[in-house]
Each structure stands twice: as C-alpha cells, then as structure tokens.
C-alpha cells in the first residue's frame, strides 16, 4: 500500500507524529488531544475514528482511536506504519484484571500478549509466534512510571477475540479465565497481540499501556465515563514516554 489517503485514514504523510497514542474509543482520543496536546489539529475523522496531532512538551505527537478488537487495530496500525511514517504506537486502553494483586485503576505495561486470535496465521509461520512489546519502549515506560510514582505492573496481557465468553456450565478449572490466570497473565484486553505482530512484521515498535477498568475475579468495575475521562495517569505516562522516545532517537 503506497497511496494516500488510505481506505481508513484521510490524511497525508507528515500529518502524524512519529509516535501515535491509540485508545480504543474515539472520544478518549478527543479527550487526550484537548486536555494534553498543545494546538491539536484534527487530521482524520473517517468513520468517526478521530485522529489529532499536536505537541506535548514541544514534541510532535499524535493520538488516534483504534476501535475495538484485533481486526480494527490491525487495520489502523498497518496503515499508520506503512503509509504515514509512524515509528511507534502506544496503545492506551482498558483491561480486566486476572490476578489478585492487580487492582482497579492500576496500570499494566504489556511486556507480551498471549492471544486466542488467529491473527498470526496470515504470516505463514511454521510454529507459534510470541507477540512482544518493543523493549526500548517498555524500558522507557517503566523508568517513566517509576519517576511518576504510579502503581504499575509489568507482564503478560491476554488479547481476546471474545468480550462475552460463553461460560455456562463450564467447570472453573476448564474455564478460559482460570486457564490464563494460572499462567500468570495479568489482565485481559482485545488489541495488543495484533499490534505487536504488525509492528514485528513491519520493523516498527509498539507497546500497550492499560489501565485496569474492571476486575474479572471480584466484579469491581469503572463506568464508561470514567474510562473515557479519568485514566489520566495512563495518558500522561504514554505522552511522557513518547517525548523520551523522540529525545533519544
């Protein structure tokens, strides 16, 4: 794909920064742009998937929604990486905790992403691919989180194709939630694995930073409005990480 605009992004090369933050929700993208970026400009609104570019601490940064699920973030990340000169994508999303020590509103940095998706089949691999984050981005985010004093965890995410799983009549020890939990997976979300695989295939870098919006084990949850507007620590962490990535290039 070399032509622009693409089927899903009505922009031109140069409209996006080298680093793009990708929340799932277009309204969260709008919130980040209006509350954190200086002089944000709307550069894409195809299908209402809002993309903005501005500056943060003097560095050009973009934010654009990814939509929900691996097929959606797979499309947008592919087009950003291959057409618009984007080098780093930071997913800023919500996740459901799978471990007791991970609390609602904690931040999880996805060192890797397990998945039940068949996304990797398109790459014609002779075995199982392990989707991992960019170490450079992960290390930068960890150092930044420590400096900010936020409560965070580093480890495996599980990227699921199913939000509403059919668990009726399934014994706990055969339930998929228990299976991922017993392997130490910290939280479940729906996008990181495809993002990591696209980055690997295209020679780019990616990292998922997720705020725990609900707890699978306890049932504790945040509202849709809270997820849209209140996960500001995660947003600030991602933006500070983006600045450091640019400073170190």
N, C-alpha and C positions, 0 to 999 in steps of 0.2 A: 504494500500500500504506500503510494508516494504522493497522491494528490490530496489537496485540501480545498474546501472543508471536507472532513470525513463524514460518513453517514450519521455520526452521533455527536460530533463536535464542530460547530460552525465558527471556526476561528482560523487564525493563520500562524505559522511559525513565528515565535517571538512574543506571542500573546501570553504564554505561560512562563513562569519561572522554572529554573532547573529542578526545584523541589515543589511538589504538589501534595497538599494535605487532602485526603479523601475520606470524609464522613459518608455514611450511607445516605443520610437524609439531606435533601436539598436545602431545607430550612436551617439545618445545622451549618451547612456551608455558608449560607447567608449570614447567620449569626456570627460565625468566625470572622468573615470579611468585614462586617460592620462594626464589630467590637474590638478587633485586634489589629487589622491591617490599616495602614495609612493610605489614603486616597485609593480605595479599592475600585476597580473597574470591572463591570460585568463583561466577560469575554465569551461566554457560551450560555445559551438557555434552550438548546434543543431538547424537546420533551420535558421541559421544566427542570432539567438537570443543570442547576446553576453553577457556573464557574466564574471565579473572580481572581484578579491579580492586583496586588498592591505591594507595599513594602512593610517589613517588620524589622525594627532596629536597623533600618537602612538597607536591608537585603530584599531583593525581589522574590516574592513568594506567592504561590497560587493556592487556591482551595476550590475543589470541585467535588460534587457528590458522585458516589459510585453506584447508587441504587443498592438493592438488597440481593445477596446471593452471588455465587461464583460466576455464573454466566454474565451477570451485569458488570461486576468489577473487572472481569476478564476482558470485556469489550473496551471499556473506558481506559484501562491501564495499557492495553495493547496500542490503542490509538495515540495516547499521550507519549508512550515510549518511542513508537516508530515514526511518528509524523511531526510531533510538536517539540522535540528537543528536550523532553523531560528526562532527567537522570535519576531522580529519587522520588518515590511515592511513599508517603506515610499514611497508612490507614489510621484514622481516628474514629473509633467506633465503640459500640457497647458489646458486652459479653456476659454470659451467665456463669457464675462461679460453680466449680465442681469439687472444690476442696474446702474443708472447714476453716483453714487458716486464711483463706481469701475472702475478704469481707466486701459487702456492698459499698461502692464508691472507691474501692482500691483500684489501682492501675496495674494492668498486666502488660508486660512487654513480651511479645511473641517471639521467642527465640526460634521456634519452629512451629509447624502447623500440621497436625495429623488431619486426615480427612476421610470421609466416606464417599467422596465425589469420584467420578471417573474422568476428571479434568486431564489427568496425566496421560490418558490413552492416546490423545492426539499427537503426542511426541514420539510414539512408536518405540518406546523403551523396552529393553529385554527383561526388565525387572521392576522393582518398586523404587520410585523416586522419593527422596526425603526433602520436602519443601522447607527451606530455612531462610531466616532473615539475613540481610547484609550485616556482617559482623561490625563493620565500621559504623553503620547507623545504630546498631544495638549498643555498642560500647559508648557512643556519643550520647545516646538517650539515657543510659544508666548513669553516666557521670553527671548529666544534667539533672536527672531526678534526684540524685544524692545531694547536689547543690541546692535544689529547691526544697528539700526536706519533705518530699511527698512519700506516701506509703505506697510501695510498689512491689511487684513480684516479677521474676523472670522465669520463663519456662514454656512448656508446650501449650499451644491452643489446639482446639479441635474445630475444624471448619466443616460444618454440617450442611448437607443439602436440605435437611428437614427441620422446619421450625416446630411443626405439630407432628411429633412422632406417635405412632400407634403402639402404646404400651399396655393396652388392655389385656389382662390375663397372662402377661409375661412375668415370670419369676424375677425377683430383683437381681439375682446373680447372672441372669441371661439378658437383662436389660442393657441397652447400649450406653445409657448414662453411667451405670455401675462399671461397665467394661472400660470406658475411658477413664473414669475416676481411679480405678485400681491401678492404672498405668501411670498415675501421677499427673495426668493432664489437668491444667489449672482452670481452664474455662472453655466454654463453647461459644462460637460465633459462626459466621457464614461466608466469609470472604478471603481470609488471609492466605489459604493454601493456593488458590488460583493466582493471587497477586504475586506470591513468592515464586511460583512456577513460571509465570510470564517474565518476571524480572530475570530469572536464571536463564531462560531461553534467549532473551534479548540482550544479555550482557548489561543489565541495569541493576539498580539497588532498591530494596523495599523493606519496610518494617511496619508491623501492626502494633499500635498502641491502643489498648482498650480499657475503658472504664467499666467496672462491674456494675451492671444495671439491675441485676437480679441474682438471686441465689437459688440454684436448682435444688439444693438439699433442704433449705429452710423455707423456701417460698417467699422470702423477703424480696420486694421489688420497688423500683422507682417508676414514676409516671412518665408518659410520653413527653410532657412539657419539661420535666426535669432532665430527661435525656437530651432534649433539644438544646436547652439553655444553660444547664448548670454544671456540665462536665468541663469547667473552665481550666482546672489543673491539667487535664489531659491536653487541651488545646494549647495552653501556654508551653507545656513540655514539648509538644511537637514543633511549635514555632521556634523555640529556642534551639532545638536540635537542628532544624532547617538552617538557621543562621550559622551555627557552628560548622555544618557541612560545607556551606559556601565559603566560610572563612578559611577552611582547611584545604580547599581544592588546590 
